[in-house]
Each structure stands twice: as structure tokens, then as C-alpha cells.
Amino acid sequence: QEEGEEVAILETLQAFDDLIKAGKLRHIGVSNESAWGVMQWLHLAETNGLALIASIQNAYNMVNRTYDTALAEISLREEVSLLAYSPLAQGYLSGKYRNGARPAGARRTLFDRLQRYETPAAAAAIEACLALADARGLDAGQLAIRFVISKPFVTSCIIGATSMDQLKTDLAARELPFDDGLSAAIDALHLLHTNPCP
């Protein structure tokens, strides 16, 4: 542990605590943080009588489940919920890039730097998820979002809809039936393709 890291976290916590006491903030959270980092934030807040972090904003989806490894337990035991971003894996789990497609206006078409989901392992895992949605007659994007919001440590997820139709489709994911059988099928895919997109 470097002393500089601890000082930076403590100073940030003190500044946020002042803003909370002044009524300018209600809660604070961290983003793209590790399990060690989250525990540092919590430890320093507790030992110095400062406001605790309330959320973690990290990527979480059917092909990036690194959060499950240690952070999920921290979320549940320490009451620091996940505000998941990228539930559609930058659009790949919607199926819109299937078979190399590049729809006009899509993120992948506009920005040629999204390699996390473009490795051979990622492509195989994404295709397996899309095939599961197809086999069950489900909208792939809705399945991906429903999977994320089904987790007990997730309070919400951030979607990146670029049209009203896309927003309506994404919001309808809340109504998608999600039972133990579907959850088990997704977990089985995860065992075959363990975290191909960390």
C-alpha cells in the first residue's frame, strides 16, 4: 500500500463529507474500482467518521462478470450497491453487430476503438448469449439487461439508448420473465466462457 493512495482517498472522502454536510450531496460512489480499493474507501471512511460510499459504478454484463469474483460479496455485506454500466457490452449483446454488421450511427461504427468485446473469446461468448436468446424467443438486448438487474447487488444499470424506440425496448427488459431456469442457462454459458471481456 502506498501512502499517497491512502492520503488521496482520505482527502477525497473529507471533501465529499463536507459537501454532504452542506447539503450539496446526498451520497457518494466510486467508479471502476477494485475490491481492495472499495475496502480502502470503506475503512478510511469508518475510521475517520466520514460518509461511506453508497455505490460502485463498474461494467457488468453477461460476458463481463468479473464483479462476481469479489465485489459482489462486498456489495451485499457492506451495503455498497452496483450501478452497472455497459449491460449490453457496448451493444454487442443486443445482436446488432452480429456477423460483422456495422449499423449506421452505432457506437462500433462511429468509434473504432472498442476492442474489449472483439477478441475471439469474446466473440464466442457473445454468440452463445445471442443463441440463448434466439432459442428462447427473447430479445437479446432485453435478456442482457434483465440478467444484470436480476442480481441482488445491482440497484440499477446505465443504458445508452440513442433513440426513443431503443429506450422503450431497453426499459421493457424489466418485464421480461426471468426464472431459475434462464438464470442457470446463463450461468452454464458463463462456465464455458468465463469472463472473456474483463
C-alpha positions in Angstrom: 0.0 0.0 0.0 1.4 3.3 -1.0 0.9 6.2 1.5 -0.1 8.5 -1.4 -3.1 6.4 -2.3 -4.4 6.4 1.2 -4.0 10.2 1.5 -5.7 10.8 -1.8 -8.7 8.7 -0.8 -8.9 10.3 2.7 -8.7 13.8 1.2 -11.4 12.9 -1.3 -13.6 11.4 1.4 -13.2 14.5 3.6 -14.2 16.8 0.7 -17.3 14.7 -0.1 -18.2 14.6 3.6 -18.1 18.4 3.7 -20.4 18.5 0.7 -22.8 16.1 2.3 -22.9 18.1 5.5 -23.5 21.3 3.5 -26.5 19.6 1.8 -24.9 19.6 -1.7 -24.6 15.8 -2.0 -26.7 13.0 -0.6 -24.5 10.0 -1.3 -21.1 9.3 -2.9 -19.9 6.4 -5.0 -16.8 5.2 -6.8 -16.3 4.0 -10.4 -14.1 1.3 -11.9 -12.8 0.4 -8.5 -11.3 -2.9 -7.4 -12.3 -5.0 -4.3 -9.2 -3.7 -2.5 -10.0 -0.2 -3.4 -13.6 -0.4 -2.2 -12.5 -1.8 1.1 -9.9 1.1 1.4 -12.7 3.7 0.8 -14.9 2.0 3.5 -12.1 1.5 6.0 -10.9 5.1 5.8 -14.4 6.5 6.0 -15.2 4.3 9.0 -12.0 5.0 10.9 -12.3 8.8 10.3 -16.0 9.2 10.9 -16.7 10.2 7.3 -19.6 9.4 4.9 -19.4 5.9 3.5 -19.6 5.2 -0.2 -23.0 4.0 -1.3 -22.4 2.7 -4.8 -19.8 1.3 -7.2 -20.2 2.0 -10.9 -18.4 -0.8 -12.8 -19.0 -2.6 -16.0 -21.2 -5.7 -15.6 -22.9 -7.9 -18.2 -23.3 -11.4 -19.4 -19.8 -11.6 -20.8 -18.0 -9.4 -18.2 -18.8 -10.8 -14.8 -15.5 -10.0 -13.1 -17.6 -8.2 -10.5 -18.9 -11.5 -9.3 -15.5 -12.6 -8.1 -15.1 -10.4 -5.0 -17.1 -7.2 -5.4 -20.5 -8.9 -5.4 -19.8 -10.1 -1.8 -18.6 -6.7 -0.8 -21.7 -5.1 -2.2 -24.0 -7.4 -0.3 -22.1 -7.5 3.0 -21.1 -3.8 3.1 -24.3 -2.4 1.5 -22.5 -0.8 -1.4 -24.6 -1.5 -4.4 -23.6 -1.8 -8.0 -24.7 0.8 -10.5 -23.8 -1.3 -13.6 -22.7 0.2 -16.8 -22.4 -1.5 -20.2 -25.2 -4.1 -19.6 -25.3 -4.6 -23.4 -21.5 -5.0 -23.6 -21.2 -1.8 -25.7 -24.1 -3.0 -27.9 -22.7 -6.4 -28.7 -25.3 -8.3 -26.6 -28.1 -6.6 -28.5 -27.1 -8.6 -31.6 -26.7 -5.5 -33.7 -23.1 -6.3 -34.6 -23.8 -10.0 -35.3 -21.9 -11.4 -38.3 -19.8 -8.3 -38.6 -22.7 -5.9 -39.1 -22.0 -2.2 -38.6 -25.3 -0.3 -38.5 -25.1 3.4 -39.3 -24.8 5.6 -36.3 -24.0 2.7 -33.9 -21.2 3.1 -31.4 -18.9 0.5 -33.0 -19.4 2.1 -36.4 -18.6 5.5 -35.1 -15.7 4.6 -32.8 -13.1 2.0 -33.9 -11.5 1.6 -30.5 -13.8 -0.8 -28.6 -11.6 -3.9 -28.6 -12.7 -5.4 -25.2 -15.6 -7.2 -26.9 -13.7 -8.1 -30.1 -11.4 -10.9 -29.1 -12.1 -14.4 -30.4 -13.1 -15.5 -26.9 -15.4 -12.5 -26.6 -17.0 -13.3 -30.0 -17.7 -16.9 -29.0 -19.2 -15.8 -25.6 -21.3 -13.1 -27.2 -22.6 -15.5 -29.9 -23.5 -18.1 -27.2 -25.6 -15.4 -25.4 -27.3 -14.4 -28.6 -28.0 -18.0 -29.4 -29.6 -18.5 -26.0 -31.9 -15.5 -26.6 -32.8 -16.9 -30.0 -33.5 -20.3 -28.6 -35.9 -18.9 -26.0 -37.6 -16.4 -28.4 -36.3 -13.4 -26.4 -35.0 -10.0 -27.5 -31.2 -10.4 -26.9 -30.8 -6.8 -25.5 -33.7 -7.2 -23.1 -32.2 -10.5 -21.9 -28.9 -8.9 -21.3 -30.4 -6.0 -19.3 -32.8 -8.3 -17.4 -29.8 -10.5 -16.4 -28.0 -7.5 -14.9 -31.0 -6.1 -13.0 -31.8 -9.6 -11.6 -28.7 -9.6 -9.4 -29.3 -8.7 -5.7 -26.3 -6.5 -5.6 -27.4 -4.3 -8.5 -29.6 -1.2 -7.8 -29.7 0.0 -11.4 -27.9 -0.1 -14.7 -26.9 2.6 -17.1 -28.2 2.1 -20.6 -27.0 4.0 -23.7 -30.1 4.3 -25.8 -29.7 6.5 -28.9 -33.4 6.6 -30.0 -36.8 6.5 -28.3 -37.5 3.1 -29.8 -34.3 1.8 -28.3 -35.1 3.3 -24.9 -38.6 1.7 -24.9 -37.1 -1.7 -25.8 -34.5 -1.4 -23.1 -37.0 -0.3 -20.4 -39.3 -3.2 -21.3 -36.5 -5.5 -20.1 -37.9 -5.1 -16.6 -41.0 -7.1 -17.6 -39.0 -10.0 -19.2 -39.8 -13.2 -17.3 -36.5 -14.3 -15.6 -36.7 -17.6 -13.8 -34.2 -20.0 -12.2 -34.0 -22.0 -15.5 -33.0 -19.0 -17.5 -30.5 -17.9 -14.8 -29.0 -21.4 -14.8 -28.7 -21.4 -18.6 -26.8 -18.1 -18.5 -24.6 -19.4 -15.7 -23.8 -22.5 -17.8 -22.7 -20.3 -20.6 -20.5 -18.4 -18.1 -18.8 -21.6 -17.1 -18.0 -22.3 -20.8 -16.8 -18.7 -21.5 -15.5 -17.4 -18.1 -15.0 -13.7 -18.2 -13.8 -13.3 -21.8 -14.1 -9.5 -21.6 -12.6 -8.2 -18.4 
